[in-house]
Amino acid sequence: MARVGLREWFAVGRVMMSGRLARYGGGGEGPLTRFEADYSEKFGVKHTLAVSSGTGALTCALAAAGVGPGDEVLVPAYTWIATAAAPLAVGAVPVLVDIDQTLTMDPADIVRKITPRTRAILPVHMANMVCDMDRIMKIAREHGLLVIEDACQAVGVTYKGRRVGTIGDIGAFSFNQFKNINIGEGGAVVTNSDRYFARARMYHDVGAIFRGHLDNDNEPHFFGVNLKASQIQGAMLNVQLAKLDPMIRRMRKHYRLMSRILASSPAIRVGPHNDVENAVGLHLIFESPEEAEHFAGRNRRGVYRLYDSSRHVYTNWVPILEQRAAHPKMNPFAWASPRIEYTPDMCARTLDILRRTCRISLGENYPSPLVAFIARRMASGANPARRLSYAV
């Protein structure tokens, strides 16, 4: 995660001294406006809309694209629960897709899960591991589907020269405490579509009709919710944005260093990546769940077996699997036809991969010599007795 320090403290102090804390009101350009302009320029996208959270960004992106009741949205079985909850928030239902050994959506399973009701693919660049966007975009165009990228866990990361989150029709980002940009809580929606941007802005602000915006792309006003960010968030975002690329470069350097050292052990296999030249996410795949569990147990700091991070595994998304909403008459599953069915073993390949895989922290805030020392200690502690064979 990105560090927060004195520069953020001073930036917030200036906003508090100004007395202008809300997104709208007070006149003139505020920190949020500056952040949105700089983010758009850095990420090479036409529009950026700062919102209150990554979950809000996902929901806002789906609403902006017109996804709603009767639609199915393809989401990976390994992600934070918000990816699956966001379609439900706009009246659609999530359909779970297996991951492959890159820890991202398996394009082959995407094709298997498409039905006449499928409206969008929601690929997640999970834990800084980028999706195979070439294949996903090709599938989407062949089937007339929207692509709404969840780049919440990969802010600033690139896929073949393009920032993730800017490749699909709309992208969603998170600036939660554990993300590459860290302001505690926050998010953003990006798009090159004037219409989607106008709709996102209306949806994220229930009072948008009173703001006097003149560039709504001839889109009639509809009622929304309140997902607005504050100027305090904007102040922190401006500081954090300047830190982003240097941190990504350190992570890329550490990936190359650690993966080379770890790959030298015959008992370790470095997991595949959809753009290894720009990789900033590292994981190891073992032959059995027991080996992965043992490796994580020996290296307790900076290493964890993915299956043990239960909040990201679909089998633990109880309210979604049990299809429960706040009110039965507002439950999207009630009007889904045919009825969506979830079972604990519906994405068995995902569970198998997660049980045999360990994620390795790249120590983005550590000096390279320390990172190399940690990697050598991991490699020497692995069982060298036999070279493992791995099924792809």
Helices and strands as residue ranges (DSSP letters): H 6-18, H 31-43, E 47-51, H 54-64, E 72-76, H 82-89, E 93-97, H 107-113, E 118-121, G 126-128, H 133-143, E 146-150, E 158-159, E 162-163, E 170-174, E 187-191, H 194-203, G 208-210, H 231-263, G 276-278, E 282-285, H 289-298, E 303-305, G 306-308, G 310-312, G 314-316, H 318-321, G 328-330, H 332-335, H 348-355, E 357-360, H 368-381
